[in-house]
């Protein structure tokens, strides 16, 4: 189910521009810890980037920057 869940989160980000932990909790019907872990995993894979800190933290679609190497090349 992880792939389907990941796709649901990524579709939300594409539609809304960003996703919070609370959004992920609602989409996946999981605990806060699980939602945070899923978002961190997507960020570690380079699909999302964390923006902000604390209660205002959210994730946005990752884009390539000069600081980020191209994966797989």
Secondary structure, DSSP 8 states (H G I E B T S, - for coil): -HHHHHHHHHHHHHHHS-B-HHHHHHHHT--HHHHHHHHHHHHHTTSEEEES-GGG-EEEE----TTS--TT-
